């Protein structure tokens, strides 16, 4: 994989959480589910561009990006490039050495040495497999269907995946980003009953995240597995417009089975084309508000379900959806200790961080307190000897504190033993 958080014309780097999600997606491409490690074939170290040159990485920033690739499962890394070329399409792709920098000198030469030193010092950590208890699942046919009919001028599938990835990333937990068929569609899984597949899924992942799954692949079987998974104690997060179409990309003449599993009915929908937005308020404290963009569903809760009914987490307060009493985000607990969280709007991702904390706590997934800035990434990892570490990377250009009060300088990487 070529890791370029910036490229030609970039005004600023991609956010750390978006880069993290991309790296986790690459890790999930491994042909063998039990495989470990992957390679960063190109890690940029200087300003890049073919014709237009983009953002120049700040001193120390590349060490943070390099450490991030290792933290998310890369076992080898090559800088692009060693020395900048004097001709050809990539002559403006600056490397460890610029066109005339003497070998063994320069800021980027020393930064590359710092990365190699970090790799050697924590070799046992980087060579250990990433153990995740949260899985974000996607399906390529679903993504293609969204590309054909985005339904909102603001829609992009990666934005929706990132919306539901970010709250868990903020708590320092590892997330596997995988194809649905990788988990539920291989030969071994198809030979099992739905209950057996659900038990196998729960034994590895306590939380399953399904962003904007408009087409549910192999829907009857997948739904049976998900229903059994929740009843057995797993947590599922579901994004809006889920289970809207069948495998032919035709609209289903039935309610969403994922909405039904969440204990809600979709009463109204509205596309929030750019730059439209709607305000939602926290059901437990209406003075706390957040913005919703891109798309929204007006949810109603099945009031006949009694103690098994979903609970409103975020609700609308506008003259249309608000007056009708519609809800934006809900959570339904199951008798077996499971839950279904339904995110029925493009709510700002930071508004879901506390809800993710509740899910992680309920599922007993070890996690970290949220740092003061989302430019500061934290991740829990075990090394090959089972020792656990907290990796903290300040991707920002200002000092930032981890929750224990330790201050990290801009772009600093700090690795410390984590308490268990």
MOFEN-V574143 format. One record per residue. N is the residue number from 1. BURIAL is b if it has 16 or more other C-alpha atoms within 10 Angstrom, else e. D_LAST is the distance of its C-alpha to the last C-alpha in Angstrom with 2 decimals. Layout:
n->N burial->BURIAL d_last->D_LAST
n->N burial->BURIAL d_last->D_LAST
This chain:
n->1 burial->e d_last->32.85
n->2 burial->e d_last->34.38
n->3 burial->b d_last->32.04
n->4 burial->b d_last->34.25
n->5 burial->b d_last->32.63
n->6 burial->b d_last->36.15
n->7 burial->b d_last->39.54
n->8 burial->b d_last->43.20
n->9 burial->e d_last->44.02
n->10 burial->b d_last->40.45
n->11 burial->e d_last->40.41
n->12 burial->e d_last->36.64
n->13 burial->b d_last->33.64
n->14 burial->e d_last->32.02
n->15 burial->e d_last->29.02
n->16 burial->b d_last->25.63
n->17 burial->b d_last->24.44
n->18 burial->b d_last->27.67
n->19 burial->b d_last->27.34
n->20 burial->b d_last->23.78
n->21 burial->b d_last->25.19
n->22 burial->b d_last->28.04
n->23 burial->b d_last->25.91
n->24 burial->b d_last->23.89
n->25 burial->b d_last->27.33
n->26 burial->b d_last->28.56
n->27 burial->b d_last->25.66
n->28 burial->b d_last->26.72
n->29 burial->e d_last->30.26
n->30 burial->e d_last->29.49
n->31 burial->e d_last->32.20
n->32 burial->e d_last->29.99
n->33 burial->e d_last->27.03
n->34 burial->e d_last->25.18
n->35 burial->e d_last->26.21
n->36 burial->b d_last->23.90
n->37 burial->b d_last->24.90
n->38 burial->b d_last->27.77
n->39 burial->b d_last->30.01
n->40 burial->b d_last->30.80
n->41 burial->e d_last->34.50
n->42 burial->e d_last->35.27
n->43 burial->b d_last->33.02
n->44 burial->b d_last->35.33
n->45 burial->b d_last->35.56
n->46 burial->b d_last->38.69
n->47 burial->b d_last->40.70
n->48 burial->b d_last->41.77
n->49 burial->b d_last->44.71
n->50 burial->e d_last->47.74
n->51 burial->e d_last->50.19
n->52 burial->e d_last->48.18
n->53 burial->b d_last->45.49
n->54 burial->b d_last->42.31
n->55 burial->b d_last->39.69
n->56 burial->b d_last->39.23
n->57 burial->b d_last->35.55
n->58 burial->e d_last->34.93
n->59 burial->e d_last->34.20
n->60 burial->b d_last->30.62
n->61 burial->b d_last->30.06
n->62 burial->b d_last->30.37
n->63 burial->b d_last->27.53
n->64 burial->b d_last->25.25
n->65 burial->b d_last->26.79
n->66 burial->b d_last->26.54
n->67 burial->b d_last->22.85
n->68 burial->b d_last->22.39
n->69 burial->b d_last->24.22
n->70 burial->b d_last->22.08
n->71 burial->b d_last->18.84
n->72 burial->b d_last->20.42
n->73 burial->b d_last->21.44
n->74 burial->b d_last->24.61
n->75 burial->b d_last->25.20
n->76 burial->e d_last->28.48
n->77 burial->b d_last->30.09
n->78 burial->b d_last->33.73
n->79 burial->b d_last->35.07
n->80 burial->b d_last->38.08
n->81 burial->b d_last->40.25
n->82 burial->e d_last->41.18
n->83 burial->b d_last->44.39
n->84 burial->b d_last->45.94
n->85 burial->b d_last->48.97
n->86 burial->e d_last->52.46
n->87 burial->e d_last->53.77
n->88 burial->e d_last->52.80
n->89 burial->e d_last->50.73
n->90 burial->e d_last->47.62
n->91 burial->b d_last->49.28
n->92 burial->b d_last->47.39
n->93 burial->b d_last->43.96
n->94 burial->b d_last->42.88
n->95 burial->b d_last->40.80
n->96 burial->b d_last->39.23
n->97 burial->b d_last->42.82
n->98 burial->b d_last->45.32
n->99 burial->e d_last->48.88
n->100 burial->e d_last->50.11
n->101 burial->e d_last->47.03
n->102 burial->e d_last->47.54
n->103 burial->e d_last->45.13
n->104 burial->e d_last->42.34
n->105 burial->e d_last->42.60
n->106 burial->e d_last->41.41
n->107 burial->e d_last->38.34
n->108 burial->b d_last->37.10
n->109 burial->b d_last->37.65
n->110 burial->e d_last->35.33
n->111 burial->b d_last->32.70
n->112 burial->b d_last->32.87
n->113 burial->e d_last->32.35
n->114 burial->e d_last->29.22
n->115 burial->b d_last->27.80
n->116 burial->e d_last->28.72
n->117 burial->e d_last->27.10
n->118 burial->b d_last->23.77
n->119 burial->b d_last->24.10
n->120 burial->e d_last->24.88
n->121 burial->e d_last->22.18
n->122 burial->e d_last->19.33
n->123 burial->e d_last->21.31
n->124 burial->e d_last->18.69
n->125 burial->b d_last->16.47
n->126 burial->b d_last->19.51
n->127 burial->b d_last->20.81
n->128 burial->b d_last->17.87
n->129 burial->b d_last->18.48
n->130 burial->b d_last->17.02
n->131 burial->b d_last->15.20
n->132 burial->b d_last->16.03
n->133 burial->b d_last->15.98
n->134 burial->b d_last->18.48
n->135 burial->b d_last->22.03
n->136 burial->b d_last->24.89
n->137 burial->b d_last->28.14
n->138 burial->b d_last->31.57
n->139 burial->b d_last->35.03
n->140 burial->e d_last->37.64
n->141 burial->b d_last->40.60
n->142 burial->b d_last->39.07
n->143 burial->b d_last->38.60
n->144 burial->e d_last->42.20
n->145 burial->b d_last->43.44
n->146 burial->b d_last->41.82
n->147 burial->e d_last->43.41
n->148 burial->e d_last->46.76
n->149 burial->e d_last->46.48
n->150 burial->b d_last->43.91
n->151 burial->e d_last->45.46
n->152 burial->b d_last->44.57
n->153 burial->e d_last->45.55
n->154 burial->b d_last->42.03
n->155 burial->b d_last->40.21
n->156 burial->e d_last->38.18
n->157 burial->b d_last->35.79
n->158 burial->e d_last->33.23
n->159 burial->b d_last->33.17
n->160 burial->b d_last->32.36
n->161 burial->b d_last->29.62
n->162 burial->b d_last->28.16
n->163 burial->b d_last->28.51
n->164 burial->b d_last->26.09
n->165 burial->b d_last->23.80
n->166 burial->b d_last->23.34
n->167 burial->b d_last->21.57
n->168 burial->b d_last->18.63
n->169 burial->b d_last->18.74
n->170 burial->b d_last->18.51
n->171 burial->b d_last->15.01
n->172 burial->b d_last->13.81
n->173 burial->b d_last->13.67
n->174 burial->b d_last->15.73
n->175 burial->b d_last->19.07
n->176 burial->b d_last->21.61
n->177 burial->b d_last->25.14
n->178 burial->b d_last->27.51
n->179 burial->b d_last->30.99
n->180 burial->b d_last->31.43
n->181 burial->b d_last->33.70
n->182 burial->b d_last->31.13
n->183 burial->b d_last->28.97
n->184 burial->b d_last->31.79
n->185 burial->b d_last->34.98
n->186 burial->e d_last->34.91
n->187 burial->e d_last->36.99
n->188 burial->e d_last->34.29
n->189 burial->b d_last->33.17
n->190 burial->e d_last->36.80
n->191 burial->e d_last->37.58
n->192 burial->e d_last->35.14
n->193 burial->e d_last->35.79
n->194 burial->b d_last->34.14
n->195 burial->b d_last->32.01
n->196 burial->e d_last->30.96
n->197 burial->b d_last->30.10
n->198 burial->b d_last->28.12
n->199 burial->b d_last->26.11
n->200 burial->b d_last->25.49
n->201 burial->b d_last->24.49
n->202 burial->b d_last->22.05
n->203 burial->e d_last->20.47
n->204 burial->e d_last->19.45
n->205 burial->b d_last->19.42
n->206 burial->b d_last->18.44
n->207 burial->b d_last->20.29
n->208 burial->b d_last->23.67
n->209 burial->b d_last->25.40
n->210 burial->b d_last->29.21
n->211 burial->b d_last->30.87
n->212 burial->b d_last->34.65
n->213 burial->b d_last->35.24
n->214 burial->b d_last->38.99
n->215 burial->b d_last->39.80
n->216 burial->b d_last->37.63
n->217 burial->b d_last->38.17
n->218 burial->e d_last->39.54
n->219 burial->e d_last->39.31
n->220 burial->e d_last->40.19
n->221 burial->b d_last->37.72
n->222 burial->b d_last->34.93
n->223 burial->b d_last->35.43
n->224 burial->e d_last->35.47
n->225 burial->b d_last->32.12
n->226 burial->b d_last->30.57
n->227 burial->b d_last->32.08
n->228 burial->b d_last->30.75
n->229 burial->b d_last->27.27
n->230 burial->b d_last->27.18
n->231 burial->b d_last->28.71
n->232 burial->b d_last->26.16
n->233 burial->b d_last->23.30
n->234 burial->b d_last->22.67
n->235 burial->b d_last->22.81
n->236 burial->b d_last->25.56
n->237 burial->b d_last->26.49
n->238 burial->b d_last->30.20
n->239 burial->b d_last->32.24
n->240 burial->b d_last->35.86
n->241 burial->b d_last->38.89
n->242 burial->b d_last->37.01
n->243 burial->b d_last->39.23
n->244 burial->b d_last->42.34
n->245 burial->b d_last->44.13
n->246 burial->b d_last->44.80
n->247 burial->e d_last->44.64
n->248 burial->e d_last->48.05
n->249 burial->e d_last->46.72
n->250 burial->e d_last->48.97
n->251 burial->e d_last->48.05
n->252 burial->e d_last->47.23
n->253 burial->e d_last->49.53
n->254 burial->e d_last->46.76
n->255 burial->e d_last->43.87
n->256 burial->b d_last->40.50
n->257 burial->b d_last->38.68
n->258 burial->b d_last->35.33
n->259 burial->b d_last->36.58
n->260 burial->e d_last->37.76
n->261 burial->b d_last->34.38
n->262 burial->b d_last->32.98
n->263 burial->b d_last->35.70
n->264 burial->b d_last->37.66
n->265 burial->b d_last->41.07
n->266 burial->b d_last->41.96
n->267 burial->e d_last->45.02
n->268 burial->e d_last->45.66
n->269 burial->b d_last->44.61
n->270 burial->e d_last->45.34
n->271 burial->b d_last->44.97
n->272 burial->b d_last->43.94
n->273 burial->e d_last->45.69
n->274 burial->e d_last->44.95
n->275 burial->e d_last->45.15
n->276 burial->e d_last->44.94
n->277 burial->b d_last->42.01
n->278 burial->b d_last->41.37
n->279 burial->b d_last->39.45
n->280 burial->b d_last->36.95
n->281 burial->b d_last->35.62
n->282 burial->b d_last->32.53
n->283 burial->b d_last->33.80
n->284 burial->e d_last->32.00
n->285 burial->e d_last->33.27
n->286 burial->e d_last->36.29
n->287 burial->e d_last->36.29
n->288 burial->e d_last->33.34
n->289 burial->b d_last->34.84
n->290 burial->b d_last->34.11
n->291 burial->e d_last->36.40
n->292 burial->b d_last->36.91
n->293 burial->b d_last->38.78
n->294 burial->b d_last->40.05
n->295 burial->b d_last->40.44
n->296 burial->b d_last->39.98
n->297 burial->b d_last->40.44
n->298 burial->b d_last->41.60
n->299 burial->b d_last->39.63
n->300 burial->b d_last->40.81
n->301 burial->b d_last->38.78
n->302 burial->b d_last->40.20
n->303 burial->e d_last->41.08
n->304 burial->e d_last->42.19
n->305 burial->e d_last->38.71
n->306 burial->e d_last->38.05
n->307 burial->e d_last->34.50
n->308 burial->e d_last->33.55
n->309 burial->b d_last->34.89
n->310 burial->b d_last->33.01
n->311 burial->b d_last->32.13
n->312 burial->b d_last->33.28
n->313 burial->b d_last->30.63
n->314 burial->b d_last->32.96
n->315 burial->b d_last->36.75
n->316 burial->b d_last->39.81
n->317 burial->b d_last->42.10
n->318 burial->e d_last->45.04
n->319 burial->e d_last->48.58
n->320 burial->e d_last->48.17
n->321 burial->b d_last->44.78
n->322 burial->b d_last->43.94
n->323 burial->e d_last->47.25
n->324 burial->b d_last->46.83
n->325 burial->e d_last->43.50
n->326 burial->b d_last->41.55
n->327 burial->b d_last->37.78
n->328 burial->b d_last->35.82
n->329 burial->b d_last->32.25
n->330 burial->b d_last->31.41
n->331 burial->b d_last->28.73
n->332 burial->b d_last->29.69
n->333 burial->b d_last->27.56
n->334 burial->b d_last->28.55
n->335 burial->e d_last->28.91
n->336 burial->e d_last->26.41
n->337 burial->e d_last->23.48
n->338 burial->b d_last->24.17
n->339 burial->b d_last->25.52
n->340 burial->b d_last->27.80
n->341 burial->b d_last->27.71
n->342 burial->b d_last->31.04
n->343 burial->b d_last->31.53
n->344 burial->b d_last->35.30
n->345 burial->b d_last->35.91
n->346 burial->b d_last->35.07
n->347 burial->b d_last->33.07
n->348 burial->e d_last->31.54
n->349 burial->b d_last->28.08
n->350 burial->e d_last->26.47
n->351 burial->b d_last->27.68
n->352 burial->b d_last->25.29
n->353 burial->b d_last->22.00
n->354 burial->e d_last->21.47
n->355 burial->b d_last->22.51
n->356 burial->b d_last->19.93
n->357 burial->b d_last->17.20
n->358 burial->e d_last->18.77
n->359 burial->b d_last->18.85
n->360 burial->b d_last->15.21
n->361 burial->e d_last->14.32
n->362 burial->b d_last->17.05
n->363 burial->b d_last->15.94
n->364 burial->e d_last->12.31
n->365 burial->b d_last->11.46
n->366 burial->e d_last->8.23
n->367 burial->b d_last->10.04
n->368 burial->b d_last->10.81
n->369 burial->e d_last->13.52
n->370 burial->b d_last->16.89
n->371 burial->b d_last->18.45
n->372 burial->e d_last->21.98
n->373 burial->e d_last->23.70
n->374 burial->b d_last->23.58
n->375 burial->b d_last->24.83
n->376 burial->b d_last->21.37
n->377 burial->b d_last->19.25
n->378 burial->b d_last->15.47
n->379 burial->b d_last->13.78
n->380 burial->b d_last->10.47
n->381 burial->b d_last->11.60
n->382 burial->b d_last->11.07
n->383 burial->b d_last->13.92
n->384 burial->e d_last->16.38
n->385 burial->e d_last->14.73
n->386 burial->e d_last->11.40
n->387 burial->e d_last->9.70
n->388 burial->b d_last->7.76
n->389 burial->b d_last->9.66
n->390 burial->b d_last->10.75
n->391 burial->b d_last->14.47
n->392 burial->b d_last->16.65
n->393 burial->b d_last->20.37
n->394 burial->b d_last->23.03
n->395 burial->b d_last->25.77
n->396 burial->b d_last->27.97
n->397 burial->e d_last->30.90
n->398 burial->e d_last->29.74
n->399 burial->b d_last->26.90
n->400 burial->b d_last->23.83
n->401 burial->b d_last->20.83
n->402 burial->b d_last->17.18
n->403 burial->e d_last->15.87
n->404 burial->e d_last->14.93
n->405 burial->e d_last->18.61
n->406 burial->e d_last->18.68
n->407 burial->e d_last->21.90
n->408 burial->b d_last->22.47
n->409 burial->b d_last->26.10
n->410 burial->b d_last->27.78
n->411 burial->b d_last->26.58
n->412 burial->b d_last->24.09
n->413 burial->b d_last->21.12
n->414 burial->b d_last->18.12
n->415 burial->e d_last->15.28
n->416 burial->e d_last->12.51
n->417 burial->e d_last->9.35
n->418 burial->e d_last->6.36
n->419 burial->e d_last->3.79
n->420 burial->e d_last->0.00
